[in-house]
């Protein structure tokens, strides 16, 4: 009799579904998503920092390039213009300090505005090759001389 009653109890317990381990599975899934979100936040922040630095380097490279004046034009009274042949060399010399180089150097029609484009690689810390991208920074500098008041457009 005892054997039959124990067997009946076992059958009844078998019919019910056990919740054993359900919380552990839920916690494991939530932890995996939390780690993924943290990785995305850290790597997105890192990419923004690299983009900000690349823009700053491009801006400074344009400023350095804009200082390469065409001295012959100044002495002949033709105004202040940059000597385009030396601008890329000066920008590359500045960017070389940071392991970068000037990609594209553009000039305005009047030769007073220099625009430098710089590309840098960003390798994510946590996402590996999934988020590996090139980051582009662009900066420009305007050559001004004898500024007495602010320019307005």
C-alpha positions as CSV (number, residue, x, y, z in Angstrom):
1,X,0.0,0.0,0.0
2,X,2.8,2.4,0.9
3,X,4.4,1.8,-2.4
4,X,1.2,2.5,-4.3
5,X,0.6,5.8,-2.4
6,X,4.2,6.9,-3.0
7,X,3.8,6.1,-6.7
8,X,0.6,8.1,-6.9
9,X,2.2,11.1,-5.2
10,X,5.1,10.8,-7.8
11,X,2.7,10.7,-10.7
12,X,0.8,13.7,-9.4
13,X,4.0,15.7,-8.9
14,X,5.1,14.7,-12.4
15,X,1.9,16.2,-13.9
16,X,2.7,19.6,-12.5
17,X,5.3,21.6,-14.2
18,X,8.3,22.5,-12.1
19,X,9.5,26.1,-11.9
20,X,12.8,25.0,-10.7
21,X,15.7,27.0,-12.5
22,X,13.3,29.5,-14.2
23,X,14.7,32.4,-12.2
24,X,18.3,31.4,-13.0
25,X,17.5,31.3,-16.7
26,X,15.9,34.8,-16.5
27,X,18.9,36.2,-14.6
28,X,21.3,34.7,-17.2
29,X,19.4,36.3,-20.1
30,X,19.1,39.7,-18.4
31,X,22.8,39.6,-17.5
32,X,23.7,38.9,-21.2
33,X,21.6,41.8,-22.4
34,X,23.1,44.1,-19.7
35,X,26.6,43.2,-20.8
36,X,25.7,43.9,-24.4
37,X,24.2,47.3,-23.6
38,X,27.3,48.2,-21.5
39,X,29.6,47.2,-24.4
40,X,27.5,49.3,-26.8
41,X,27.7,52.4,-24.5
42,X,31.4,52.0,-23.9
43,X,32.3,51.5,-27.6
44,X,30.0,54.3,-28.8
45,X,31.5,56.7,-26.3
46,X,35.0,55.7,-27.5
47,X,34.0,56.3,-31.1
48,X,32.7,59.8,-30.2
49,X,36.0,60.6,-28.4
50,X,38.0,59.5,-31.5
51,X,35.7,61.6,-33.7
52,X,36.1,64.6,-31.5
53,X,39.9,64.3,-31.4
54,X,40.0,63.7,-35.2
55,X,38.0,67.0,-35.7
56,X,40.4,68.8,-33.4
57,X,43.5,67.5,-35.2
58,X,42.0,68.4,-38.5
59,X,41.2,71.9,-37.3
60,X,44.8,72.4,-36.0
61,X,46.3,71.0,-39.1
62,X,44.3,73.5,-41.2
63,X,45.5,76.3,-38.9
64,X,49.1,75.1,-39.3
65,X,48.6,74.8,-43.1
66,X,47.0,78.3,-43.2
67,X,50.2,79.8,-41.8
68,X,52.1,78.9,-44.9
69,X,51.9,82.3,-46.5
70,X,52.8,83.1,-50.1
71,X,55.5,85.7,-49.2
72,X,56.1,86.7,-52.9
73,X,52.4,87.6,-53.2
74,X,52.6,89.7,-50.0
75,X,55.7,91.5,-51.2
76,X,54.1,92.2,-54.6
77,X,51.0,93.6,-53.0
78,X,48.7,90.9,-54.2
79,X,47.4,90.2,-50.7
80,X,47.7,87.5,-48.2
81,X,47.3,84.0,-49.6
82,X,48.6,80.6,-48.6
83,X,51.3,78.9,-50.6
84,X,49.4,75.8,-51.6
85,X,52.5,73.7,-52.3
86,X,53.5,73.8,-48.6
87,X,50.2,73.5,-46.9
88,X,49.9,69.7,-47.2
89,X,53.5,69.2,-46.0
90,X,52.9,71.4,-43.0
91,X,49.6,69.7,-42.2
92,X,51.2,66.2,-42.5
93,X,54.1,67.3,-40.3
94,X,51.7,68.4,-37.6
95,X,49.5,65.3,-37.9
96,X,52.5,63.0,-38.0
97,X,53.0,63.8,-34.3
98,X,49.7,61.9,-33.7
99,X,50.2,59.1,-36.2
100,X,47.8,60.6,-38.7
101,X,48.1,62.2,-42.1
102,X,46.1,64.7,-44.1
103,X,43.7,62.9,-46.5
104,X,42.3,65.8,-48.6
105,X,43.4,69.4,-48.5
106,X,41.1,71.9,-50.3
107,X,41.5,75.6,-50.9
108,X,38.9,78.3,-51.5
109,X,38.9,80.2,-54.7
110,X,40.6,83.3,-53.2
111,X,43.2,81.1,-51.5
112,X,42.4,82.3,-48.0
113,X,40.5,79.2,-46.6
114,X,42.2,75.9,-46.1
115,X,40.1,72.8,-45.4
116,X,41.9,69.6,-44.1
117,X,40.2,66.2,-43.9
118,X,41.7,63.5,-41.6
119,X,40.7,59.9,-41.2
120,X,41.5,57.8,-38.2
121,X,40.7,54.1,-37.4
122,X,38.6,53.2,-34.4
123,X,38.8,49.8,-32.9
124,X,36.2,49.0,-30.3
125,X,37.2,47.8,-26.9
126,X,34.4,45.3,-26.2
127,X,32.7,44.6,-29.5
128,X,35.7,43.5,-31.4
129,X,35.6,43.6,-35.2
130,X,31.8,44.3,-35.2
131,X,32.2,48.0,-34.7
132,X,35.5,48.6,-36.4
133,X,35.1,51.7,-38.5
134,X,37.0,54.7,-40.0
135,X,36.3,58.0,-38.3
136,X,36.6,61.2,-40.4
137,X,37.4,64.6,-39.1
138,X,37.2,67.8,-41.0
139,X,38.6,71.2,-40.1
140,X,39.1,74.5,-41.8
141,X,41.0,77.7,-41.2
142,X,40.5,81.1,-42.7
143,X,43.5,83.4,-43.2
144,X,42.8,86.8,-41.8
145,X,45.1,89.8,-41.5
146,X,44.7,93.0,-39.7
147,X,41.3,92.2,-38.1
148,X,39.9,95.3,-36.4
149,X,36.3,94.1,-35.9
150,X,34.4,90.9,-36.2
151,X,33.4,89.8,-39.7
152,X,29.7,89.3,-40.3
153,X,28.0,87.4,-43.1
